[in-house]
């Protein structure tokens, strides 16, 4: 069968450096750090007392107060970004065949804050099981996609991908495949996360995954830097409208770019650590290129997973050299997590959006907070340190790797490349 072409026609973002797509992009190209002392709760007893929180966000500006109370923050974030993306796509909702529009959403953890608070309240009681009737539908990881489909009446394929930090990239790849196989005309996809909570921060601290640079949060996320000491937990959401090319053209839609391909792989190595030689990372990029029908030399850059962990950054850098060889030295590599922190299951969505906007504007956002080269990472690679760089961008790849060894990579390209 002939696979259909898939394009991007709408974007939405809610991030630690901007509460919509334009603000997010402005924050990226200006190298703004979203890290600050935690405000959601008193973190004074935590090893890490800072995070990349969403700022100046009032859910009641977007969702009725009564309805918002039925949703965990991760679902609220999903609704807000989906609304921005649907508006950006310019759909005529009266004429749209809603049986042919679906929602595939990603979240690594889902309603962690809801679960935490319900358990804390229960522990304060006498053992009688008194729970909020919305406890379960607020907590479950699939409910964000459910809310989006209910809001718009989208009756096409609807499910949630859960693959830790690869979740929303897997969601984008699944949405891409459903359209190109002819199962849908358009899909709302992306991911959301709201794990900046007592349990979330405490859990990641316990496994020594987070930076503890409490005296200087804004420079704590240091991908590829010699003194990197862990990632910063972030929160927020990213939404994309993927659409079958002919469907988009027929309605005169604005087209950002084309989804060229998607790759997946497993490290099959360790529950949290990456393969030391980047085997899974190498395979996922090769699989993505193969799916897109492109050569390594066709790629202009990679938005790296680049979390600022000692093992992860090194393994991914090795994988990029293995896949791209000498061409790697001509590419722009970057890690936008240096600014947004790590949005876990939502990371892939906002980083794919960054890649799409790089194609649109011809600018690659920087990897900020670089102070000292790591002698174990090839210094000839261009990690776009500290300052955004202008260049013609036709093809970009975005990597996401999750605990459990889950790897996903999506390739975006200019239309007709």
Backbone torsions as a table, in degrees:
resi	resn	phi	psi	omega
1	UNK	NA	153.9	177.8
2	UNK	-88.6	121.5	179.8
3	UNK	-74.8	140.7	179.2
4	UNK	-79.5	152.4	177.2
5	UNK	-83.0	147.0	-176.5
6	UNK	-126.2	129.5	-179.4
7	UNK	-123.0	166.0	177.8
8	UNK	-104.7	125.6	-176.8
9	UNK	-122.4	-3.0	179.2
10	UNK	-155.6	145.9	-179.4
11	UNK	-136.0	148.0	173.7
12	UNK	-146.6	142.2	-177.4
13	UNK	-147.3	141.2	172.9
14	UNK	-139.4	107.8	-168.0
15	UNK	-136.0	170.3	176.5
16	UNK	-66.9	-11.1	179.8
17	UNK	-121.1	15.6	178.3
18	UNK	169.0	138.1	-173.4
19	UNK	-97.8	10.2	170.2
20	UNK	-154.7	177.7	-173.5
21	UNK	-61.4	-44.8	-177.7
22	UNK	-65.2	-44.2	178.5
23	UNK	-62.8	-40.5	178.6
24	UNK	-60.5	-47.9	-179.4
25	UNK	-63.3	-43.0	178.1
26	UNK	-59.6	-41.4	177.9
27	UNK	-63.4	-40.8	-179.6
28	UNK	-63.5	-53.5	-173.1
29	UNK	-72.0	-18.5	176.9
30	UNK	-95.2	4.2	174.9
31	UNK	64.9	42.2	-177.8
32	UNK	-86.0	132.6	175.3
33	UNK	-88.3	134.4	178.6
34	UNK	-94.7	6.6	-175.3
35	UNK	-82.9	138.6	177.7
36	UNK	-164.3	169.6	177.5
37	UNK	-58.2	138.4	-178.4
38	UNK	-62.8	134.6	178.3
39	UNK	-113.4	-15.6	-176.1
40	UNK	-65.5	-26.8	-178.9
41	UNK	-161.1	171.6	178.4
42	UNK	-77.9	109.3	-176.7
43	UNK	-102.4	16.3	-172.4
44	UNK	-63.3	-22.4	179.8
45	UNK	-96.1	0.1	180.0
46	UNK	-84.1	152.2	173.8
47	UNK	-62.7	-39.9	176.0
48	UNK	-111.7	123.8	-173.4
49	UNK	-112.9	15.4	-179.0
50	UNK	-136.1	161.2	178.9
51	UNK	-161.1	177.0	173.8
52	UNK	-103.8	88.0	-178.8
53	UNK	-86.8	155.1	165.9
54	UNK	-68.8	137.2	-172.8
55	UNK	-118.9	149.9	175.3
56	UNK	54.2	40.7	-178.7
57	UNK	-109.8	121.3	175.6
58	UNK	-117.2	108.1	-173.9
59	UNK	-59.5	-28.9	-177.8
60	UNK	-71.0	-9.4	171.7
61	UNK	-73.2	-14.9	-174.9
62	UNK	-123.3	-33.6	-173.1
63	UNK	-130.0	137.1	176.6
64	UNK	-53.9	138.2	-174.0
65	UNK	-55.0	-42.3	-179.0
66	UNK	-64.1	-41.2	179.5
67	UNK	-71.2	-38.7	-178.9
68	UNK	-61.0	-34.8	-179.3
69	UNK	-65.9	-17.1	179.2
70	UNK	-87.8	-0.5	-175.2
71	UNK	-121.6	139.5	166.2
72	UNK	-67.2	158.6	-179.5
73	UNK	-57.3	-35.1	-178.1
74	UNK	-63.6	-34.1	177.8
75	UNK	-76.0	-36.7	175.3
76	UNK	-59.2	-45.9	179.3
77	UNK	-60.0	-39.1	-179.8
78	UNK	-63.1	-46.4	-179.1
79	UNK	-60.7	-43.5	-176.8
80	UNK	-64.4	-44.6	-178.4
81	UNK	-73.1	-36.0	177.1
82	UNK	-62.4	-38.9	178.9
83	UNK	-63.4	-42.6	177.8
84	UNK	-62.1	-42.0	-178.0
85	UNK	-67.8	-42.4	179.8
86	UNK	-63.5	-42.4	177.0
87	UNK	-64.0	-41.4	-179.7
88	UNK	-62.6	-35.3	-179.6
89	UNK	-69.9	-20.6	177.0
90	UNK	69.4	31.9	178.3
91	UNK	-64.1	141.8	163.4
92	UNK	-90.1	99.1	-172.4
93	UNK	-66.5	-19.6	178.2
94	UNK	-76.1	-31.0	-177.2
95	UNK	-96.8	-15.6	-176.2
96	UNK	-67.3	135.2	174.3
97	UNK	-78.9	96.5	-172.0
98	UNK	-72.1	-13.6	172.4
99	UNK	-71.1	-15.9	-177.1
100	UNK	-108.7	13.5	177.8
101	UNK	-122.1	127.6	-176.9
102	UNK	-124.7	-178.2	179.5
103	UNK	-135.9	120.7	171.7
104	UNK	-123.8	113.3	-172.6
105	UNK	-117.0	154.6	178.8
106	UNK	-122.3	141.2	171.0
107	UNK	-155.8	131.1	-178.6
108	UNK	-76.9	-32.4	-173.0
109	UNK	-124.3	-32.4	-178.8
110	UNK	76.1	-139.9	-171.3
111	UNK	-83.1	60.5	-177.2
112	UNK	-62.9	-42.1	-178.4
113	UNK	-62.7	-40.3	177.6
114	UNK	-61.5	-47.2	179.7
115	UNK	-61.1	-46.5	179.9
116	UNK	-57.6	-50.1	-175.3
117	UNK	-67.1	-37.5	177.8
118	UNK	-65.2	-38.8	179.7
119	UNK	-70.6	-39.0	177.5
120	UNK	-63.9	-41.7	178.4
121	UNK	-65.0	-41.1	178.9
122	UNK	-62.7	-41.3	-178.2
123	UNK	-64.2	-24.6	179.6
124	UNK	-79.6	-14.1	-175.5
125	UNK	-88.8	-164.3	-176.8
126	UNK	-98.4	12.9	-180.0
127	UNK	98.6	-9.6	176.0
128	UNK	-70.6	127.1	-175.6
129	UNK	-75.0	86.4	175.6
130	UNK	-106.2	117.2	-177.6
131	UNK	-133.4	152.5	175.4
132	UNK	-61.7	132.4	179.9
133	UNK	-61.8	-17.3	177.4
134	UNK	-95.6	5.9	-177.9
135	UNK	-51.6	-57.0	-175.9
136	UNK	-67.0	-50.9	179.7
137	UNK	-67.3	-15.7	172.7
138	UNK	-80.9	-31.9	-170.2
139	UNK	-86.1	-38.8	-168.4
140	UNK	-62.2	144.0	-170.2
141	UNK	-72.1	-15.3	-177.9
142	UNK	-91.5	-6.1	-167.9
143	UNK	-71.6	-25.8	179.9
144	UNK	-60.5	-46.6	177.2
145	UNK	-63.2	-34.8	176.2
146	UNK	-62.6	-44.7	178.7
147	UNK	-61.2	-41.1	-179.4
148	UNK	-63.9	-45.3	-178.2
149	UNK	-66.3	-37.6	178.5
150	UNK	-65.6	-42.7	-178.8
151	UNK	-58.2	-41.1	-173.9
152	UNK	-106.2	-8.0	-177.6
153	UNK	73.8	25.6	179.0
154	UNK	-76.6	118.4	-171.7
155	UNK	-109.9	12.4	178.1
156	UNK	-79.3	-163.9	-179.1
157	UNK	-53.2	136.7	-175.9
158	UNK	-146.4	114.2	175.0
159	UNK	-162.3	175.5	-177.9
160	UNK	-121.4	137.7	175.2
161	UNK	-98.2	135.5	178.5
162	UNK	-128.2	103.6	178.3
163	UNK	-143.3	48.3	-179.4
164	UNK	53.7	-129.5	-173.1
165	UNK	-75.1	-5.9	175.7
166	UNK	-94.8	2.4	-168.9
167	UNK	-56.0	-51.6	-174.6
168	UNK	-75.7	-25.9	172.7
169	UNK	-67.9	-41.3	174.0
170	UNK	-60.7	-37.8	178.0
171	UNK	-62.5	-43.9	180.0
172	UNK	-63.4	-43.1	179.7
173	UNK	-64.4	-42.3	178.1
174	UNK	-62.9	-43.8	179.1
175	UNK	-62.0	-42.7	176.5
176	UNK	-56.6	-47.0	-177.9
177	UNK	-68.5	-38.4	179.3
178	UNK	-62.6	-36.8	179.8
179	UNK	-74.5	-46.7	-175.0
180	UNK	-70.7	-18.6	174.3
181	UNK	-87.7	-3.0	175.2
182	UNK	89.8	10.9	-177.8
183	UNK	-84.7	-11.3	-179.4
184	UNK	-156.8	155.5	175.0
185	UNK	-89.4	-32.4	-178.7
186	UNK	-153.1	154.5	179.4
187	UNK	-139.3	138.9	166.3
188	UNK	-89.9	124.6	-178.4
189	UNK	-142.2	169.5	-177.5
190	UNK	141.0	-148.3	-178.5
191	UNK	-169.8	162.8	179.4
192	UNK	-146.3	155.2	-179.0
193	UNK	-154.5	144.4	177.7
194	UNK	-146.3	65.6	-174.3
195	UNK	-101.2	8.4	175.5
196	UNK	-77.4	83.0	-176.1
197	UNK	-139.1	171.0	176.7
198	UNK	-56.1	-47.5	-177.8
199	UNK	-68.7	-41.9	-178.9
200	UNK	-64.4	-51.1	179.5
201	UNK	-65.2	-42.7	-179.9
202	UNK	-63.0	-40.1	-179.2
203	UNK	-67.4	-45.5	179.5
204	UNK	-69.0	-34.1	174.7
205	UNK	-63.1	-39.9	-177.4
206	UNK	-61.9	-28.8	178.8
207	UNK	-97.9	11.2	175.5
208	UNK	59.7	37.3	-178.7
209	UNK	-91.9	-23.0	-172.0
210	UNK	-96.8	149.3	169.0
211	UNK	-63.4	144.1	176.6
212	UNK	-115.9	26.5	-177.4
213	UNK	-80.5	66.2	-175.4
214	UNK	-65.2	-22.4	-178.8
215	UNK	-79.9	-11.8	-177.4
216	UNK	-152.5	66.5	-174.9
217	UNK	-57.0	-38.8	-172.6
218	UNK	-65.0	-23.6	178.2
219	UNK	-108.5	13.8	-173.5
220	UNK	-74.2	-32.0	177.6
221	UNK	-84.9	107.8	-171.9
222	UNK	-128.1	66.1	-179.6
223	UNK	-56.5	135.0	177.6
224	UNK	69.0	0.7	178.6
225	UNK	-83.4	146.1	-178.5
226	UNK	-57.0	-34.8	-173.8
227	UNK	-99.0	19.8	176.6
228	UNK	-62.4	141.9	-175.6
229	UNK	-135.4	21.8	178.3
230	UNK	131.4	170.3	-177.3
231	UNK	-92.0	166.6	172.8
232	UNK	-104.7	130.6	179.5
233	UNK	-72.4	130.4	177.8
234	UNK	-119.4	172.9	179.0
235	UNK	-146.3	162.7	178.4
236	UNK	138.6	-157.0	-175.9
237	UNK	-159.8	157.1	171.7
238	UNK	-139.5	139.2	-179.5
239	UNK	-129.8	141.7	177.6
240	UNK	-131.2	143.1	169.7
241	UNK	-101.0	114.0	173.2
242	UNK	-98.4	141.9	-173.1
243	UNK	-146.1	143.8	175.0
244	UNK	-64.3	134.5	-169.8
245	UNK	-54.9	-50.7	-177.7
246	UNK	-64.2	-34.8	177.8
247	UNK	-63.9	-42.2	179.6
248	UNK	-67.1	-43.6	-179.3
249	UNK	-64.0	-40.5	-176.8
250	UNK	-61.8	-31.0	-179.8
251	UNK	-99.7	7.9	176.9
252	UNK	69.6	34.8	-176.3
253	UNK	-72.9	150.6	168.9
254	UNK	-73.1	130.5	-178.7
255	UNK	-114.9	122.5	178.7
256	UNK	-77.8	-46.8	-174.5
257	UNK	-172.1	-179.4	176.4
258	UNK	-111.5	142.6	169.7
259	UNK	-82.1	116.5	-174.8
260	UNK	-86.1	-34.1	-177.5
261	UNK	179.5	170.4	177.8
262	UNK	-143.2	144.7	179.0
263	UNK	-128.5	150.9	177.3
264	UNK	-139.3	151.0	175.8
265	UNK	-162.2	173.2	174.4
266	UNK	-128.1	143.0	174.3
267	UNK	-70.6	-35.9	-175.8
268	UNK	50.4	46.9	-172.3
269	UNK	-130.9	-53.4	-172.6
270	UNK	-157.2	155.2	-176.1
271	UNK	-70.9	-25.0	179.5
272	UNK	-130.6	-34.6	-176.1
273	UNK	-80.8	143.6	175.1
274	UNK	-76.0	160.1	172.1
275	UNK	-59.2	130.3	-173.0
276	UNK	-60.2	-26.6	178.0
277	UNK	-98.0	7.9	178.2
278	UNK	67.7	33.9	-175.6
279	UNK	-60.4	-48.6	179.9
280	UNK	-65.1	-38.4	178.4
281	UNK	-65.0	-40.8	177.1
282	UNK	-61.6	-48.3	-176.7
283	UNK	-63.5	-39.1	-176.1
284	UNK	-68.4	-36.2	177.6
285	UNK	-70.1	-40.6	176.5
286	UNK	-63.1	-41.3	178.0
287	UNK	-63.1	-38.4	179.6
288	UNK	-66.4	-45.5	178.1
289	UNK	-61.8	-40.9	179.7
290	UNK	-63.6	-42.1	-179.7
291	UNK	-65.0	-35.9	-179.2
292	UNK	-81.2	-12.7	-177.5
293	UNK	68.8	32.1	-178.4
294	UNK	-118.3	162.2	176.6
295	UNK	-98.9	157.5	176.8
296	UNK	-53.9	-34.1	-178.2
297	UNK	-71.5	-10.5	177.4
298	UNK	-80.2	-13.7	-170.9
299	UNK	-91.7	131.8	-179.4
300	UNK	-91.0	-20.4	-179.2
301	UNK	-177.7	170.5	178.5
302	UNK	-133.4	125.4	166.6
303	UNK	-81.3	103.4	-172.0
304	UNK	-72.4	157.6	171.6
305	UNK	-60.7	-45.2	165.8
306	UNK	34.5	65.8	-172.7
307	UNK	-85.0	-12.3	-175.5
308	UNK	84.6	27.4	172.4
309	UNK	-100.1	146.7	-177.1
310	UNK	-56.4	-44.3	-176.4
311	UNK	-78.8	-43.2	-172.8
312	UNK	-64.4	-46.8	-178.0
313	UNK	-63.6	-39.0	-179.9
314	UNK	-65.7	-46.2	-178.6
315	UNK	-63.9	-40.8	-179.3
316	UNK	-67.9	-38.2	178.2
317	UNK	-62.4	-41.7	176.7
318	UNK	-61.4	-41.3	-178.4
319	UNK	-64.8	-40.3	179.9
320	UNK	-63.2	-42.6	176.8
321	UNK	-62.8	-37.6	179.8
322	UNK	-66.5	-43.4	-176.0
323	UNK	-73.5	-43.6	-169.4
324	UNK	-101.8	-13.8	178.1
325	UNK	56.5	-138.2	-178.4
326	UNK	-62.5	-27.4	179.5
327	UNK	-63.4	-24.2	-179.8
328	UNK	-56.9	-30.1	-176.9
329	UNK	-76.0	-12.4	178.0
330	UNK	-97.2	-6.6	-174.4
331	UNK	-91.9	159.2	168.5
332	UNK	-97.9	117.7	173.7
333	UNK	-103.7	145.3	176.9
334	UNK	-156.5	160.9	173.7
335	UNK	-129.5	106.5	178.3
336	UNK	-74.0	-9.0	174.4
337	UNK	-65.3	-18.5	175.0
338	UNK	-62.0	-21.3	179.9
339	UNK	-107.6	-43.0	-174.9
340	UNK	-89.3	-13.1	-165.4
341	UNK	72.2	-171.3	-175.6
342	UNK	-103.5	110.2	-178.5
343	UNK	-84.9	17.4	176.3
344	UNK	51.6	-120.2	-176.5
345	UNK	-63.6	-18.1	178.0
346	UNK	-93.6	-5.6	-175.1
347	UNK	-58.5	-46.6	-177.1
348	UNK	-60.0	-35.9	-178.6
349	UNK	-67.3	-50.9	-176.8
350	UNK	-71.3	-27.1	178.8
351	UNK	-78.0	-31.6	172.0
352	UNK	-66.5	-40.1	176.2
353	UNK	-60.6	-42.5	176.1
354	UNK	-57.5	-43.8	-179.8
355	UNK	-64.0	-40.9	179.1
356	UNK	-62.8	-42.7	-179.7
357	UNK	-70.5	-28.9	173.5
358	UNK	-62.8	-40.9	177.3
359	UNK	-64.5	-43.4	-178.2
360	UNK	-64.0	-43.5	-171.3
361	UNK	-101.2	-11.5	-178.3
362	UNK	68.7	38.4	179.5
363	UNK	-138.5	135.9	175.1
364	UNK	-105.4	119.2	178.9
365	UNK	-61.7	156.3	-175.6
366	UNK	-82.7	166.5	162.4
367	UNK	-100.8	104.1	-174.6
368	UNK	-83.8	174.6	175.1
369	UNK	67.2	34.4	173.9
370	UNK	-96.0	124.2	-178.4
371	UNK	-121.8	-38.9	-173.2
372	UNK	-137.6	127.5	177.6
373	UNK	-63.9	143.8	172.2
374	UNK	-91.6	119.9	-176.5
375	UNK	-63.7	-15.4	179.0
376	UNK	-88.3	-7.1	179.3
377	UNK	-113.7	131.1	-175.7
378	UNK	-58.5	114.3	-176.1
379	UNK	-73.7	-10.0	178.0
380	UNK	-79.8	-14.0	175.8
381	UNK	-70.5	140.2	-179.2
382	UNK	-92.8	98.0	179.7
383	UNK	-88.8	12.1	178.1
384	UNK	54.2	47.9	-173.8
385	UNK	-66.4	127.9	164.1
386	UNK	71.0	-27.7	-178.5
387	UNK	-134.5	133.8	176.6
388	UNK	-59.5	150.1	-178.9
389	UNK	-125.3	132.9	176.1
390	UNK	-83.3	136.7	173.1
391	UNK	-167.5	157.7	173.0
392	UNK	-70.6	128.2	-177.4
393	UNK	-122.2	118.1	179.2
394	UNK	-110.5	-34.2	-176.6
395	UNK	-139.0	126.5	176.2
396	UNK	-132.4	150.6	175.0
397	UNK	-118.9	149.6	178.9
398	UNK	-128.3	122.4	-177.5
399	UNK	-99.4	140.4	168.5
400	UNK	-141.3	133.7	-177.7
401	UNK	-128.2	133.9	-175.4
402	UNK	-118.8	155.9	171.5
403	UNK	-50.3	142.7	-174.2
404	UNK	95.2	-4.3	178.6
405	UNK	84.5	19.2	-179.2
406	UNK	-82.2	125.9	179.8
407	UNK	-123.9	137.0	177.1
408	UNK	-142.6	142.7	-178.4
409	UNK	-141.1	132.6	177.7
410	UNK	-120.7	143.1	-179.5
411	UNK	-115.0	127.5	176.3
412	UNK	-116.6	147.3	-175.8
413	UNK	-147.7	155.7	174.1
414	UNK	-59.3	147.4	178.2
415	UNK	-58.6	137.0	176.9
416	UNK	72.4	17.8	172.5
417	UNK	-85.3	NA	NA
